[in-house]
Amino acid sequence: MGRGVRTRLTGLVLYTAAVAWCAYQLPDSLLFVVPGAVLGGGVLHVWRGRPWLGLLVFAIMVVAVPVLLWPSMLTGTYADLRDGF
């Protein structure tokens, strides 16, 4: 089996496992994990054969994008604290 085929199969297994684990443990995170796995894992890693770029895109979509949404999530928490739950 060639290196390119092995790289693509490894990516397919890893990103499928990430989605399956998140579906089982953290179903609310699928909003970020599935697009990251499809774009980063499916398109870049498996289809194009660019594993490091696929991993980078996956990490950005799974970690950096939710961090940008923290202020909106904290608004409800602040309102709850201010109103006394």
Buried (B, 14 or more C-beta within 10 A) or exposed (E): EEEEEEBBEEBBEBBBEBBEEBEEEEEEBEEBBBBBBBBBBBBBBBEEBBBEBBBEBBEEBBEEEEEEEEEEEEEEEEEEEEEEE
